[in-house]
């Protein structure tokens, strides 16, 4: 049995640790146990919690799906780890919103209609394909690519297939910067949206002819520091 003095010392150490975290400014977006603070918009992909990670799973015949924070954020640093199935497209939305009614937008010269509740906005691309644009910035359901990685071979090589990867996003004013495993991926200026939700995307797979249902992406250690 631990002595009262030892218990008090342990409690003090824990309190000091919590104070340090608060003083440092980092706040966890995911508690590692359940999806409190999150809600799903757009699509019917499955989300669950397993081994301290949020797991997104593809399903047939649905559009892109998004698990969204209930809170919105403006200027911040966001860090998270992810591990994705080979060939599965995904991403993390930031400063994003969702349409309140059916909306038509022109993307890359083509008009597209988006239903109510469809999430749109900046996305940190997760792209394990041979193209290797993980860490690029795509403007989901609004204008298309803002910063791909075709001229950034160092960032293209930074992604680790089949392993946990560390992502970092910094937003301050109209400047957006991204990193993949410590390598700078994108650095751009855009003021389309200066505040919005964070959201975890599972890309639609249609009828499953190209990508099979049941593919998974995992996110863990999601934390944010407001600037």
C-alpha positions as CSV (number, residue, x, y, z in Angstrom):
1,X,0.0,0.0,0.0
2,X,1.4,3.4,-1.0
3,X,2.0,5.9,1.8
4,X,-0.1,9.1,2.0
5,X,3.1,11.1,1.4
6,X,3.8,9.2,-1.8
7,X,0.3,9.6,-3.0
8,X,0.5,13.3,-2.5
9,X,3.8,13.4,-4.4
10,X,2.2,11.5,-7.3
11,X,-0.8,13.8,-7.3
12,X,1.5,16.9,-7.3
13,X,3.5,15.5,-10.2
14,X,0.3,14.8,-12.2
15,X,-1.0,18.3,-11.5
16,X,2.3,19.8,-12.6
17,X,2.2,17.8,-15.8
18,X,-1.3,19.0,-16.6
19,X,-0.3,22.6,-15.8
20,X,2.7,22.3,-18.2
21,X,0.4,21.0,-20.9
22,X,-2.0,23.9,-20.4
23,X,0.7,26.5,-20.2
24,X,2.3,25.1,-23.4
25,X,-1.0,25.7,-25.2
26,X,-1.5,22.3,-26.8
27,X,-5.0,20.8,-26.5
28,X,-5.9,17.3,-27.5
29,X,-8.7,17.1,-30.1
30,X,-9.3,13.4,-29.4
31,X,-9.4,11.8,-26.0
32,X,-8.3,8.3,-27.3
33,X,-11.4,6.6,-25.9
34,X,-14.5,7.8,-27.8
35,X,-15.7,10.4,-30.4
36,X,-16.9,13.0,-27.9
37,X,-16.5,16.4,-29.5
38,X,-16.9,15.1,-33.0
39,X,-19.8,14.6,-35.4
40,X,-20.2,13.2,-38.9
41,X,-21.2,15.2,-42.0
42,X,-21.4,14.0,-45.6
43,X,-21.3,10.4,-46.5
44,X,-21.8,7.1,-44.7
45,X,-18.2,5.8,-44.1
46,X,-17.7,4.1,-40.8
47,X,-15.7,5.7,-37.9
48,X,-14.7,4.0,-34.7
49,X,-12.1,4.1,-31.9
50,X,-9.6,1.3,-31.6
51,X,-6.3,1.2,-29.7
52,X,-6.2,4.9,-29.1
53,X,-6.8,5.9,-32.7
54,X,-9.8,7.0,-34.8
55,X,-10.3,4.5,-37.6
56,X,-12.1,5.5,-40.8
57,X,-13.4,2.6,-43.0
58,X,-14.6,2.8,-46.6
59,X,-18.1,1.6,-47.6
60,X,-19.8,1.1,-50.9
61,X,-22.0,3.7,-52.8
62,X,-21.5,6.8,-50.7
63,X,-19.8,10.1,-51.3
64,X,-16.8,11.5,-49.4
65,X,-17.4,11.3,-45.6
66,X,-16.1,13.6,-42.9
67,X,-15.8,13.2,-39.1
68,X,-15.8,16.9,-37.9
69,X,-15.0,18.8,-34.8
70,X,-17.9,20.5,-33.2
71,X,-15.7,23.5,-32.6
72,X,-14.2,25.9,-35.1
73,X,-10.6,27.2,-35.2
74,X,-8.9,30.2,-36.9
75,X,-5.1,30.6,-36.4
76,X,-3.5,27.5,-35.1
77,X,-0.9,24.7,-35.3
78,X,-2.4,21.3,-35.8
79,X,-0.4,18.1,-35.5
80,X,-1.5,14.5,-35.9
81,X,-0.3,11.0,-36.9
82,X,-1.9,8.9,-39.5
83,X,-1.5,5.4,-41.1
84,X,-3.3,4.7,-44.3
85,X,-4.0,1.7,-46.5
86,X,-2.0,1.6,-49.8
87,X,-4.0,3.2,-52.6
88,X,-6.7,4.7,-50.3
89,X,-7.2,8.5,-50.7
90,X,-7.9,10.5,-47.7
91,X,-7.2,13.9,-46.0
92,X,-7.8,16.2,-43.1
93,X,-9.9,19.3,-43.5
94,X,-9.0,22.5,-41.7
95,X,-10.7,25.9,-41.7
96,X,-13.6,24.1,-43.4
97,X,-17.4,24.4,-43.4
98,X,-20.4,22.5,-44.8
99,X,-23.0,23.7,-47.3
100,X,-26.4,24.4,-45.7
101,X,-28.2,23.9,-49.0
102,X,-27.5,22.4,-52.4
103,X,-24.7,24.4,-54.0
104,X,-23.2,24.5,-57.5
105,X,-19.4,25.3,-57.9
106,X,-17.0,25.4,-60.8
107,X,-14.0,23.3,-60.2
108,X,-11.2,23.1,-62.8
109,X,-13.5,24.5,-65.5
110,X,-16.4,22.0,-64.7
111,X,-19.6,22.8,-62.8
112,X,-20.4,20.4,-60.0
113,X,-23.4,20.3,-57.6
114,X,-22.9,19.5,-54.0
115,X,-25.7,18.5,-51.6
116,X,-26.6,20.2,-48.3
117,X,-24.3,19.0,-45.5
118,X,-21.4,18.5,-47.9
119,X,-18.1,19.6,-46.2
120,X,-15.9,22.0,-48.2
121,X,-12.7,23.9,-47.6
122,X,-8.9,23.4,-47.2
123,X,-7.7,19.8,-47.0
124,X,-4.3,18.4,-46.0
125,X,-4.0,15.7,-48.7
126,X,-3.3,12.1,-47.8
127,X,-2.2,10.4,-51.0
128,X,-0.3,7.0,-50.7
129,X,-0.5,6.5,-54.5
130,X,2.6,6.7,-56.8
131,X,1.8,10.4,-57.3
132,X,2.8,11.0,-53.7
133,X,1.1,14.3,-53.0
134,X,0.6,13.7,-49.2
135,X,0.9,17.1,-47.5
136,X,-0.3,19.1,-50.4
137,X,-3.3,21.4,-50.0
138,X,-6.5,20.7,-51.9
139,X,-9.6,23.0,-51.7
140,X,-12.3,20.3,-51.2
141,X,-15.6,20.8,-53.0
142,X,-14.8,24.5,-53.8
143,X,-11.8,25.3,-56.1
144,X,-9.5,22.3,-56.4
145,X,-5.8,22.1,-56.0
146,X,-4.0,25.1,-54.3
147,X,-0.6,23.4,-53.7
148,X,0.3,20.0,-55.1
149,X,3.8,18.4,-54.7
150,X,4.8,17.9,-58.3
151,X,7.7,20.3,-57.8
152,X,8.6,19.2,-54.3
153,X,10.4,15.8,-54.6
154,X,11.7,16.0,-51.0
155,X,8.1,16.1,-49.6
156,X,7.0,13.4,-52.0
157,X,9.7,11.1,-50.6
158,X,8.9,11.9,-47.0
159,X,5.7,9.9,-46.8
160,X,6.2,6.4,-45.2
161,X,4.0,3.7,-46.8
162,X,2.3,1.4,-44.3
163,X,3.8,3.3,-41.3
164,X,2.7,6.0,-38.9
165,X,3.3,9.5,-40.4
166,X,3.5,12.8,-38.6
167,X,1.6,15.7,-40.2
168,X,1.7,19.4,-39.2
169,X,-0.4,22.3,-40.4
170,X,0.1,25.9,-39.5
171,X,-2.5,28.6,-40.2
172,X,-1.9,32.3,-39.4
173,X,-3.9,35.0,-41.2
174,X,-3.8,34.1,-44.9
175,X,-0.7,32.0,-44.7
176,X,-1.0,28.2,-44.7
177,X,2.0,25.9,-44.3
178,X,2.2,22.1,-44.1
179,X,4.8,19.4,-43.3
180,X,5.0,15.7,-43.7
181,X,7.4,13.9,-41.3
182,X,9.3,17.2,-40.7
183,X,9.7,18.0,-44.4
184,X,8.0,21.2,-45.7
185,X,5.3,20.3,-48.1
186,X,3.3,23.5,-48.9
187,X,3.5,27.2,-48.2
188,X,0.8,29.4,-49.7
189,X,-1.4,32.4,-49.1
190,X,-5.2,32.1,-49.2
191,X,-8.1,33.9,-47.5
192,X,-11.0,31.9,-48.8
193,X,-11.8,30.8,-45.2
194,X,-10.1,32.1,-42.1
195,X,-11.9,30.0,-39.6
196,X,-13.6,26.6,-39.6
197,X,-13.8,23.0,-38.5
198,X,-11.2,20.2,-38.5
199,X,-12.5,17.1,-40.2
200,X,-11.2,13.6,-41.0
201,X,-12.0,12.4,-44.5
202,X,-12.7,9.0,-45.9
203,X,-12.9,9.3,-49.6
204,X,-15.8,7.6,-51.4
205,X,-15.1,4.5,-53.5
206,X,-18.3,4.4,-55.5
207,X,-19.2,0.8,-56.6
208,X,-15.9,-0.6,-55.3
209,X,-14.5,-1.6,-58.7
210,X,-11.3,0.4,-58.2
211,X,-11.0,0.3,-54.4
212,X,-12.6,-2.3,-52.2
213,X,-14.8,-1.6,-49.2
214,X,-13.2,-2.1,-45.8
215,X,-10.0,-0.2,-46.4
216,X,-8.9,1.8,-43.3
217,X,-7.1,4.9,-42.3
218,X,-6.1,5.6,-38.7
219,X,-5.5,8.9,-36.9
220,X,-4.0,9.4,-33.5
221,X,-2.4,12.0,-31.2
222,X,-4.4,14.9,-32.7
223,X,-3.5,18.0,-30.9
224,X,-4.0,21.7,-31.7
225,X,-2.4,24.9,-30.4
226,X,-4.3,28.2,-31.1
227,X,-2.1,31.1,-32.1
